[in-house]
Amino acid sequence: MSEARSMRLSEWGLLGFLSLLWGGSFFFSKVALSEFPPLTVVFARVSIAAAALWLYLRLRGIPVPTAASTWWAFLGMGLLNSLIPFTLIFWGQTLIDSGLASILNATTPVFSILVAHFLTRDEKLSVNKLAGVALGIAGVTVLLGGQTYTGSDGALWGVLACMGAALSYGFANTFGRRFKRMGIDPAVGAFGQIAATMIMALPLVLVIDQPWRLNAPGAAVWGSLVGLALLSTALAYIIFFRLIATAGATNTSLVTLLIPVSAILLGASFLDERLSTPQLGGMVLIGLGLLALDGRIFRRPS
């Protein structure tokens, strides 16, 4: 049975909530990056999140898998869905604005659909997927048109880093399908991925950043790290793995089209930022793209 089915209302609700959690990660990380280098922020994010998820599993009495095959899967998912994209996005944010980084991250469904087309048997390209991708990318392009971009070498590397992160997420969305086949609980999958990422990140941060040489951060940075770890990582990945299991890889990847919209709406609601005409137009196109990918606008009413 194909995974690329229409989502239920509850799944759309979880997808929207996940977009808020991951949209907030760009704000939290930008604050943390003001005092910490990217790899240290990655390690702090996954370490705090892993501790929180381990406690959650203990309180619920859910055992942590010990099979080597399961932990190899966790390492693969941690590499593709955390270590590589987190590092690229955080480094990219030192060169470009967080808003631009979140918009570039919205190209993930394109990579997810292409990867799934070549690596799976049940998520092939279709007319509605192509139309949805085209509309979604058009919306992202309109949103991108409202951003300042200097075209400098530094900004270009930041853009390429965020695009590389989107490609890694595309592979991760397909790789994550195996957790459903393995019967892994979404919370266990979230913990395993984050714990594996922490293990892989530790030697890198010790050698490259040498965090013991860094100055102690202020309260705002600590607060941002906690929000980044608990809300945008621990809670977000429990929801992510649940959606992968119920809605499929391609449908779950739609969250990255919603993240820039969430960021814009949050800015308008809490930071007194005004919605511009291009932003409204871009959000309309993204919404149409979501409907096209869902397949609803291609169906005849019964």
N, C-alpha and C positions, 0 to 999 in steps of 0.2 A: 504493500500500500504506500502511496506517495505521501511524503511528509509535507509537501507544499499544498496544504489544505487551507481552507478559510479558518480563521481563529475565532474562538468563542469570545463572548463579551468579557468574561473573567480574564482571559488571556490578554486581550487588548488592555484591560485595566492594569494588569501586572507589567505589560510592556511600557505603558505610560509612566508607571511608578518607577520602573527601572531607568527610564530616560531621565527622570528627575535626579535619581541617585547618582547616575554617571555624569549627568550634566553638572552637578555640584562638584564632581571630582576635579574639574578643570579649575574651579575657583579655589578649592582647598589646596591643590598642588601648586598653584601659582603663588599662594601665600607662603607655603613651605619652601618653595624654591628661592625665595628671597634671602634665605639664610642657610639653606642646605644644598649641596650638589645633587644632581638627579639620581645617582645610584643610591645615595643615602636615603633619599625620599622613598625610593622603591623599596628598600629594605625595611625602613620603618613602617611603611604602609602594610607590607605583607606580614611582618612580625607581629604587629599589634592585632591584625585581622586573624592570623593563625591562632593566637592565644585565645581570642574571643570565640572563634569557631570550635576550638578544642573544648573550651568550657561549656559551650552550648551542647556539644555532643555528649559530654559527661553528664550534664544535667538531665538530658533526655534518655540516657542509658543506651545510646547508639554506639556500637563498637567501631573502632577504627580498623580498617582492613590491614592485614599483614602480608598478604600474598605479594610476591615479587612482581607478578604480571600487572597487578593493580597499581603498584607504585611506579612501574615503568609508564603506565598510562597517565598517572598524575604528573610525572616529570615532563612528558610530552605536552600535556595540556598547560602545565605551568610555564613551559618555555614559550609556546605559541600564543597563549592567552594572557600572560602576565609579564614575564621577564622581558621579552623582546618589545612588545608594544608599550608597556609602562616606561621603559627606559627611553625608547624613541620619542614618545610623546613628551615626557618630562624634559628631555634634552631639547626637543623642538620648541618647547615653551620658553626656553631661555633665549630664543631667537625671534619668535613671533608671538603675537597676542594669543591669549587663551581662547578667545572667541573664534579666531581663525583656526586654531588647532581643533576645536570642537567641530567646526564646519568641515574641515578636511577629513576628520574621523567619520563623517557621514558617508564617505565613499565605501565603507565596509560592505554594505549589501551587494555592491557591484562585484567585489572580489569574492564574496561568499557564494554568489550565484555562479560565477565562472568556475570557482574551485569545485563546488558541488556538481556542476555539469560534467566536469572531466573525471572526478574521483568517486562519484556515487552513481547508482543505477536508478534511483527513484526521485532525483531532484534535477531533472533536465530543463534546459531552456525552453520557454514557451512564449507565445505571443504576449500574454499578460505580464510575464516577467520582464520581457524586453521593453514593453510599454512602461511598466512601473519603474524600471531602472532609468529609462530616458527621462521620465517626468521627475523622478527624484533627483537625478543629476542636474536637470534644468533648474530645479528649486534651489539646490546647493549652489549652483553657479550664480543665480540671482542674489542669494544671500552673500556669497563671496564678493559679488560686485560692490557691496556696500562697505567692504572692509578696506582699510588702508594697507597697501602692499607696495613696498619701496622697490622691490626687484633687486635688492642688494644680494650679494653672495650669501651673507648670513641668513637672510630671510628665505632664500631659495633652499638652503640646506635644512632649515626648519620645516619648510613645506614638504620636502622629500622625506624627512624623518617621519612626519605624521602620516604621509601616504604609505610608507613602509610599515607603520604600525597597523594601518587599516588592512594591508595585505596579510599581515600576520594574524589579525583577528579573523580574516576570511578563512584561512586554513584552520584556525581553532574552532570555528563554528562547525565545520565538517568533522574534525577530529573528535569533538565532544559528543558526537552521536554514539560512540562506542560505550559511553557510560550508561546509556539506557539499556543497551544489549547486555551489559555486565550486571545490570540490576543494582546499580549503586545509588543510594539515597542522595537527593540533591544537596543536602547539607554535608554529607560525607564527601561528595565530589568537590564541593567548594573548599572544604578543609584540606583535602588532599592536594588540590591544585595550588592553593596558597602556601601550604607547608612545603611543598616541593619547590616552589619559587623561592621561598626563604632560604632553603638549603643551597640552591644554585646561586643566589645573590650574595650570600655571606662571604665567600672567598673573594668575589669581585669587589665588594665594598671595602673589605679589609686592605686589599692590595692597591686599589685605585684611589679611593677617597680618604682612607685612613681617618675615620670619624673621630677618633680620640684627639685629633689635632684641631677639630673644629670648635668654634665658640659655642657656648650654651645658648640655645634659642630662646626667644621671648615667649610669652604666654599665647600670643596669637598663632605662632608657628606650632606650638604643642597642640592647641585646639584644632588647628587645621589638620594636623597629622591624625588626631583621634577621629575627626569627622571623616577624613579620607579612608581610614582603616575600617571603622565600624559601620559607617553608612554606605560609602561608595565602594567598599570591597566585601566585607563579611556578609552583610545583608544583601547587597546587590548580587553576589555570586550564588547565593542560595536561590534567589529568584531566577537568575540566569539559567542555572542547571535545571530548574523545574520547567522553565519554558522550552529548553532544548528537548526535554523528555516528552513534553505534551504537544508543543506547537511546531517543532522541527527547527532545523538549523537555519533555513532561509528565512522563515517567519521571524525567528528570534533576532536575526541580524538587522531587521528593520528598526530596532531600537536606536541604531546610530543615525538614522534619518531624523529621529525625533529629538535627539540630544541638542542640536543647535536651536531647535524651536523651544525646547524647555529652557535653555540658557537665555534666549531672548525674552521669553515671557517672565522668567524670574527677575531679569534685570529691569523690565518695565514695571513689575509689581513691587519690588523691594528696593531698587536703586534709582527710581525716578527716571529711568531711561525711556526715551520715546520710541515707539514703533514707527519705522519709516515705511514708505510705500514699497520699496524693494523688499523689505523684510516681510511685509504682509503678503506680497506676491509670491515670494519664495516659499512661505509656509503653505500657501494654497497649492502650489505645484507639488510640494512634498506630500501634502495630504492626498492629492489625486494619485500620486505615485504609490502611496500605501494602499489605496483602494484598488489600483490596477494589479499590484502584486498579490493582493488578497483575492483577486478574481471577480469581485462583486460587480464592477461596472461593465463586465463583459457578459453577465448573465441576463437572460430574458426573464422578466417577471412571470411567475407561474400563475 
